[in-house]
Amino acid sequence: MSQSVLIDVDALRVGMFIQLELGWMKHPFPMSNFRLSSAEQIRVLREIGLKAVRYVPAKSSHVLEGRRESALEAVASQRHEDEVLEPDEVAATDLLAQFNASQKRCTQRFQEATRTYAAVSATVQAEPRQAREQAETLIGTSVADLLTKGPCAVHLLAGGVGQPSAVHAVNVMVLALLLGKSLGLQAQQLHGLGVSALLHDIGKLGLPAYVGEPGAALTAVDRRRYQSHVGLSVELAQRMDLPSDVLIAIAQHHEMANGSGYPLHLLADDISPWGQILALVNRYDRLCNPLHGEEALTPHEAVARLFALLRANFDASVLGAFIRMMGVYPPGSLVQLVDGRYAVVVVVDPSHALRPCVVPYQKGVPRGDAAVLNLAGMPELGILRSLKPAQLPRAALDYLLSQPRISYFFERALGSPDRGDCA
């Protein structure tokens, strides 16, 4: 077994292999033993209050001054002990074809979902029972897909995929279902959670557009009108004759575990499990796709903020499961690779959460023909750091993230056997 050394957190450098002597609920990383791949990870270690960590020289590509490990040993140690890097046996052209096919399927399914939400919105006031049937048909299909396709990877969608209100509703539905499954919910529970997620904002139909989907900060009066959408959503859900646990989850999608939410300022123990899930994924999507004139965060920044600054707002087990599911660099995160290239994260497989699939900026190559790099099969390559949009050259930003809205759907992991599942 490799020897470890206890060192001060300020001595940490990218490339060091570390062992965290913390329970998995006390840190946001998918594993407790891993190689540091970015300065952001070191910053997070400081923010959670660590003063010292265990460092394993024999497994590190960066060693403290005075250590005598050879360059050969450093290269040989680049494979994580607890993260199996499967060789990428799929040719680059085949991987690109898989990615493009997955993108097409995900985009089609997402657009079908947004069209269903639009149909529900159009019929819910006059025909609430019909609206319920439309919503439950969509959720039933989505839950069946999720449960029959095995572990799923999270895919970033490219291009416009619908009206903002519908896109937000479907984003929350997708993330809630994925998170619910990772928390062990069964089919019936996932169905109720999915309906709650899809319809959580349906009451905004009763508000003026500038209040329901505000593009700028609201006055105090209009802010109160905006917050009334929670009660309006519950009223419409009641007219749809939805079960009480669905009504409760909808009523709680803005409640926070520390009592800072609304409308009832509930504390953690008073918020239902579905309400806790909705509150978290709703907040994450609004950090990436904000209202009220707020600045959009990259998915990496959104996860970092949830963990570093907003942890008290959410149930710890739910937040931990979400971070493990989405990874430190969720799809849509802008990154720089260790070889200096700019890239965007496009797929995260929770089994390799620290080594996602990325598309690098390739000048002169059409975006649709750009290579897809599966870092889980490339131990020599990794993510150096996350980037804000302003840190990229304009041409690279337009290439990698041509539209700012972040939308997701689930699919099987790239490079896996084409069995029709998401493994």
C-alpha positions in Angstrom: 0.0 0.0 0.0 1.4 3.4 -0.9 2.5 5.6 1.9 0.8 8.9 2.5 2.1 12.1 4.1 0.0 14.7 6.0 0.7 18.1 4.5 -0.8 21.6 4.9 -3.6 22.4 2.6 -1.7 25.5 1.3 1.0 23.1 0.0 -1.4 21.4 -2.4 -0.8 21.6 -6.1 -2.6 20.3 -9.2 -1.3 16.8 -9.9 -1.1 15.6 -6.3 -2.9 12.5 -5.3 -4.8 13.0 -2.0 -6.7 11.0 0.5 -9.6 12.8 2.3 -10.2 11.4 5.8 -13.8 12.6 5.8 -17.1 10.9 5.3 -18.6 11.2 1.8 -21.3 13.6 3.1 -18.7 16.1 4.3 -17.1 16.9 0.9 -18.5 17.4 -2.7 -16.2 15.1 -4.6 -17.3 11.8 -6.1 -14.4 10.0 -4.4 -12.3 10.4 -1.3 -9.1 9.4 -2.9 -8.2 11.2 -6.2 -5.6 13.3 -8.1 -6.1 17.0 -8.0 -6.9 18.2 -11.5 -7.6 21.9 -11.0 -7.0 24.9 -8.7 -10.8 24.9 -8.2 -10.6 21.6 -6.3 -7.9 23.0 -4.0 -10.1 26.1 -3.4 -13.0 23.9 -2.4 -10.8 22.0 0.0 -10.0 25.2 1.7 -13.6 26.4 1.8 -14.8 23.2 3.6 -12.3 24.1 6.4 -9.5 21.5 5.9 -6.2 22.5 7.3 -4.2 19.4 6.3 -4.7 16.5 4.0 -3.0 13.2 3.2 -0.8 13.3 0.1 0.5 10.2 -1.7 3.7 10.9 -3.5 3.9 7.6 -5.4 0.6 8.3 -7.1 1.2 12.0 -7.8 2.3 13.6 -11.1 3.4 16.7 -9.0 5.7 16.0 -6.1 6.8 18.3 -3.3 10.3 19.7 -3.6 12.9 17.3 -2.2 11.0 14.1 -3.2 12.9 11.7 -5.4 10.2 9.9 -7.5 11.3 9.5 -11.0 9.4 10.8 -14.0 8.6 7.2 -15.0 7.0 6.6 -11.6 5.0 9.8 -12.0 3.7 8.8 -15.4 2.9 5.3 -14.2 0.9 6.6 -11.2 -1.5 8.6 -13.3 -4.2 5.9 -13.0 -6.5 6.6 -10.0 -6.6 3.8 -7.5 -10.4 4.0 -7.1 -11.4 5.3 -10.5 -11.1 2.6 -13.2 -10.2 4.1 -16.5 -11.5 1.9 -19.2 -9.5 2.0 -22.4 -11.3 3.8 -25.2 -11.6 1.1 -27.8 -13.9 3.1 -30.0 -12.3 4.9 -32.9 -12.7 8.7 -32.8 -15.0 8.7 -35.8 -17.2 6.1 -34.2 -17.3 8.0 -30.9 -18.3 11.2 -32.8 -21.0 9.3 -34.6 -22.3 7.9 -31.3 -22.2 11.4 -29.8 -24.1 13.0 -32.7 -26.7 10.2 -32.7 -27.1 10.6 -28.9 -27.5 14.4 -29.3 -30.2 13.9 -31.9 -32.1 11.5 -29.7 -31.8 13.7 -26.6 -32.8 16.8 -28.5 -35.9 15.1 -30.0 -37.0 13.7 -26.7 -36.5 17.1 -25.0 -38.4 18.9 -27.7 -41.3 16.4 -27.4 -41.4 17.1 -23.7 -41.5 20.8 -24.2 -44.3 20.4 -26.7 -46.2 18.4 -24.1 -45.7 21.0 -21.5 -47.0 23.7 -24.0 -50.0 21.5 -24.6 -50.6 21.1 -20.8 -50.3 24.9 -20.4 -52.9 25.4 -23.2 -55.5 23.1 -21.7 -55.0 23.1 -18.0 -57.4 25.9 -17.2 -60.3 24.7 -19.4 -59.7 20.9 -19.3 -57.6 20.2 -16.1 -58.2 16.4 -16.3 -57.0 16.3 -19.9 -53.9 18.3 -18.9 -53.2 15.8 -16.1 -53.4 12.9 -18.6 -51.0 14.6 -21.0 -48.5 15.3 -18.2 -48.7 11.8 -16.7 -48.3 10.2 -20.1 -45.0 12.1 -20.6 -43.8 11.2 -17.1 -44.7 7.6 -17.5 -42.7 7.3 -20.7 -39.7 9.1 -19.1 -39.7 7.0 -16.0 -39.9 3.8 -18.1 -36.9 5.0 -20.2 -35.0 5.8 -17.0 -35.7 2.4 -15.3 -35.2 0.2 -18.3 -32.0 1.8 -19.7 -29.7 1.3 -16.7 -27.3 3.9 -15.3 -27.6 7.0 -17.5 -25.1 9.7 -18.5 -26.2 13.4 -18.5 -26.0 15.1 -21.9 -25.8 18.8 -22.7 -28.1 19.8 -25.5 -27.1 22.3 -28.2 -29.2 24.9 -29.9 -32.7 26.2 -29.1 -35.0 23.7 -27.6 -38.2 25.6 -26.8 -39.8 28.5 -24.9 -38.0 29.4 -21.7 -40.9 28.4 -19.3 -41.2 25.0 -21.0 -37.4 24.5 -21.1 -37.1 25.2 -17.4 -40.0 22.8 -16.5 -38.4 20.0 -18.6 -34.9 20.7 -17.2 -36.3 20.4 -13.7 -38.2 17.2 -14.6 -35.1 15.6 -16.1 -32.8 16.4 -13.2 -35.4 15.5 -10.6 -35.9 12.1 -12.1 -32.2 11.4 -12.4 -31.6 12.6 -8.8 -34.6 10.6 -7.6 -33.3 7.5 -9.2 -29.8 8.0 -7.7 -31.5 8.3 -4.3 -33.2 4.9 -4.7 -36.8 6.0 -5.5 -38.9 3.3 -7.2 -41.2 3.6 -10.2 -44.3 4.9 -8.5 -42.3 7.5 -6.4 -40.4 8.6 -9.5 -43.7 9.1 -11.3 -45.1 11.4 -8.6 -41.8 13.3 -8.4 -41.7 13.7 -12.2 -45.2 15.1 -12.3 -44.4 17.5 -9.4 -41.3 18.7 -11.2 -42.9 19.2 -14.6 -45.8 21.2 -13.1 -44.0 23.1 -10.3 -44.3 26.4 -12.1 -47.6 25.9 -13.9 -49.3 28.7 -11.9 -47.2 31.3 -13.7 -49.8 31.1 -16.4 -51.9 33.4 -14.2 -49.2 36.1 -14.1 -48.2 38.7 -16.6 -45.1 37.6 -18.6 -42.9 40.3 -17.1 -43.7 39.0 -13.6 -43.8 35.2 -14.3 -40.6 35.2 -16.4 -38.9 38.4 -15.4 -35.9 39.5 -17.4 -34.9 42.2 -14.8 -35.2 42.8 -11.1 -38.8 43.2 -9.9 -40.2 45.8 -7.6 -41.2 44.7 -4.1 -44.9 44.5 -5.2 -44.2 42.5 -8.3 -41.8 40.3 -6.3 -44.7 39.3 -4.1 -46.8 38.7 -7.2 -44.0 36.5 -8.5 -43.9 34.5 -5.3 -47.6 33.9 -5.5 -47.0 31.5 -8.4 -46.4 28.7 -5.8 -50.0 29.0 -4.5 -51.3 29.4 -8.1 -49.5 26.2 -9.1 -51.0 24.3 -6.2 -54.5 25.5 -7.1 -54.1 24.3 -10.7 -52.7 21.0 -9.6 -55.7 20.6 -7.3 -58.0 21.2 -10.2 -56.1 18.5 -12.0 -57.0 16.2 -9.1 -53.4 15.3 -8.5 -52.4 13.3 -5.3 -51.6 15.1 -2.1 -47.9 14.3 -2.2 -47.6 15.9 -5.6 -49.4 19.0 -4.3 -47.1 19.2 -1.3 -43.9 18.9 -3.4 -45.2 21.7 -5.7 -46.0 23.8 -2.7 -42.4 23.3 -1.3 -40.3 23.9 -4.4 -39.0 27.2 -3.1 -38.7 26.2 0.5 -35.1 26.0 2.0 -33.8 23.7 4.7 -32.7 26.7 6.8 -36.0 28.4 6.7 -35.0 31.1 4.2 -37.4 29.9 1.5 -41.0 30.8 0.8 -44.0 30.9 1.1 -44.0 29.2 4.6 -40.3 29.4 5.6 -40.3 25.7 6.4 -37.3 24.0 8.0 -35.6 20.8 6.8 -37.7 18.4 8.8 -40.9 19.9 7.5 -40.0 19.6 3.8 -41.0 16.4 2.0 -38.3 14.3 0.2 -39.8 15.3 -3.2 -39.9 19.0 -2.1 -36.2 18.8 -1.1 -35.3 17.4 -4.5 -37.4 20.0 -6.4 -35.9 22.9 -4.3 -32.4 21.8 -5.2 -32.7 21.1 -8.9 -34.9 24.2 -9.4 -32.2 26.4 -7.8 -29.5 24.8 -9.8 -31.3 25.4 -13.1 -32.0 29.0 -12.1 -28.3 29.6 -11.3 -27.5 28.4 -14.9 -30.6 29.9 -16.6 -31.4 32.9 -14.3 -34.4 35.2 -14.1 -34.6 38.8 -12.6 -31.6 40.0 -14.6 -29.1 37.9 -12.6 -25.8 36.8 -14.2 -25.8 33.2 -15.4 -23.3 30.9 -13.9 -21.5 28.1 -15.7 -22.6 24.6 -14.4 -19.3 24.2 -12.6 -19.8 27.6 -10.9 -23.4 26.6 -10.0 -22.3 23.4 -8.3 -19.5 25.2 -6.5 -21.9 27.8 -5.2 -24.4 25.3 -4.1 -21.8 23.5 -2.1 -19.6 26.4 -0.8 -22.2 29.1 -0.1 -25.7 27.5 -0.2 -25.2 24.2 1.6 -27.4 25.2 4.5 -30.4 25.6 2.1 -30.6 22.0 1.2 -30.7 18.5 2.7 -27.1 17.2 2.9 -27.8 13.8 1.5 -29.7 15.2 -1.5 -27.0 17.8 -2.2 -24.3 15.1 -1.9 -26.1 12.8 -4.4 -26.7 15.6 -6.8 -22.9 16.5 -6.8 -21.9 12.9 -7.3 -24.5 12.6 -10.2 -23.5 15.8 -12.0 -19.7 15.7 -11.2 -17.5 18.6 -10.3 -17.7 19.7 -14.0 -21.4 19.2 -15.1 -22.3 19.3 -18.8 -22.0 22.9 -20.1 -18.9 23.7 -17.9 -16.2 25.5 -19.8 -12.7 24.1 -19.0 -9.1 24.1 -20.0 -7.4 20.8 -20.5 -4.0 19.9 -19.2 -2.6 20.4 -22.8 -3.9 24.0 -22.9 -6.9 23.5 -25.1 -10.3 25.1 -24.4 -13.2 22.7 -24.2 -16.8 22.3 -23.1 -18.1 19.4 -21.1 -20.9 17.6 -23.0 -21.5 14.3 -21.2 -21.1 13.2 -17.6 -21.3 9.6 -16.7 -21.6 9.3 -12.9 -19.3 6.3 -12.8 -16.5 8.6 -14.2 -17.7 11.9 -12.8 -14.3 13.5 -12.7 -13.4 12.4 -16.2 -16.3 13.5 -18.5 -16.6 13.7 -22.3 -15.6 17.0 -23.7 -15.5 18.8 -27.1 -12.3 20.9 -27.6 -12.1 24.1 -29.6 -10.8 23.2 -33.0 -10.2 26.2 -35.2 -11.2 25.4 -38.8 -13.2 22.3 -38.0 -17.0 22.7 -38.1 -18.6 22.3 -34.7 -20.6 19.3 -35.8 -17.4 17.5 -36.9 -15.4 18.4 -33.8 -13.8 15.6 -31.9 -15.4 14.2 -28.8 -12.8 13.3 -26.1 -13.8 10.6 -23.6 -11.5 11.5 -20.7 -12.4 8.3 -18.9 -10.3 6.4 -21.5 -7.5 9.0 -21.8 -5.4 8.8 -18.6 -2.8 11.1 -20.1 -5.4 13.9 -20.5 -7.5 15.7 -17.9 -9.1 19.0 -16.9 -6.7 21.6 -15.6 -9.2 24.2 -14.5 -12.7 25.6 -15.0 -13.2 28.8 -16.9 -15.7 31.7 -16.9 -17.0 32.7 -20.4 -15.0 35.9 -20.2 -11.7 33.9 -19.9 -12.1 32.4 -23.4 -11.4 34.1 -26.7 -14.6 35.1 -28.3 -14.2 32.7 -31.2 -13.6 29.8 -28.8 -16.7 30.7 -26.7 -19.0 31.0 -29.7 -17.7 27.6 -31.0 -18.1 25.7 -27.7 -21.2 27.3 -26.3 -23.1 29.0 -29.1 -26.2 29.5 -27.0 -26.1 30.4 -23.3 -29.1 28.3 -22.2 -28.1 25.1 -20.4 -30.5 22.1 -21.1 -30.1 18.4 -20.3 -31.4 15.0 -21.1 -30.2 11.5 -20.3 -28.7 8.9 -22.6 -26.4 5.9 -22.4 -22.7 6.6 -22.0 -20.6 7.2 -25.1 -18.4 4.3 -26.0 -20.6 1.7 -24.3 -22.0 -1.3 -26.2 -25.0 -0.3 -28.3 -27.5 -2.3 -26.3 -30.1 0.5 -26.2 -29.3 1.2 -22.6 -27.6 4.1 -20.8 -24.9 2.1 -19.0 
